């Protein structure tokens, strides 16, 4: 137990140190605090976009889906999320161009500039906030699962601990701190997920032998419909289309387009992103599939805990704690970005409606970060469903914003009423 606590303490302290070293000035401009002065290069921007998108869902949700559904879930995530990178070219370049030329900081500000409709911009902002909060709640929820399984910390205390650490460096550091901590946490997540798969596979005689054992007992996990028989071709393609429409509408990813140093940075990221997605997603899904050998009868939300359960069972305390740090890295690198972006939307798009100054709202933005954290904790306290089901609700809600953005960027004659109706219809 002491080993586990020591490993986690070192990880948490490392994240805090990186975040505080990379901090911005307490009194900084919105472009500095929220966009790192629009100067992020290929490596750092790719790192923060990947880490931001790879959340608790990536580690715990996909391993749980791998346990329930098998390898049928991999094309949905690996290919679907990689295919989404096309939007970095279709939308990202245009968003960067308009944002750079007009000093735009948030997604709703872009909509206001394109459509010249304050009401549409506020509606866009509210949809982004309301549908992102459930996904934000997944992060402390997964942290609670992980710490409860690993060190016996009560679920709610685990949620609160990780949220508090994220708050410290997000409130102090802005995007510069978030980007550097994301880079560190993204690399940590990848290498430790790889270690997790190696540990589990070796315990069962190697990757091929382990999969053969699973195939003998659970052949449905190797079929296209999957373990629950639900992944038809139509479901496959609908999920892939959903990622294409939804992922660039995540506020934290959308805002990253504004922070690129130039257009070439976004082009390079578009080419590299699919490769990273394909490699990363196979790791937790495979662990979930092989987890059937150790825990054959998990049901519902229990399956979302398969990663910490199987590692605690078959590896020593040190490796179990290290690999669980991968899950914490994934969720923390998403939650910090969500908090930062949603606070910028509140500061610049909602606060002015009450008479506030959007250029001097950093204090209000920080207060809103705290409010969002508490809202996420409240939802995580008694989670209503599995990680995958909660995430899907967010995905479908944000996808309705895609037509408003793409038509606003590409059509010469646009009508605010049409965009408003499309959002309500969605």
Secondary structure as UniProt FT lines:
FT   HELIX           2..21
FT   HELIX           30..35
FT   HELIX           36..38
FT   HELIX           42..53
FT   HELIX           57..61
FT   HELIX           62..69
FT   HELIX           70..73
FT   HELIX           75..79
FT   HELIX           80..83
FT   TURN            84..85
FT   HELIX           86..87
FT   HELIX           88..92
FT   HELIX           93..102
FT   HELIX           107..115
FT   HELIX           118..151
FT   HELIX           155..203
FT   TURN            204..205
FT   HELIX           207..217
FT   HELIX           219..222
FT   TURN            226..229
FT   HELIX           233..246
FT   HELIX           247..249
FT   HELIX           251..259
FT   HELIX           263..290
FT   HELIX           291..293
FT   TURN            296..297
FT   HELIX           300..305
FT   HELIX           306..314
FT   HELIX           317..345
FT   HELIX           346..350
FT   HELIX           351..354
FT   HELIX           358..360
FT   HELIX           362..381
FT   HELIX           387..399
FT   TURN            400..401
FT   HELIX           402..410
FT   HELIX           416..425
//
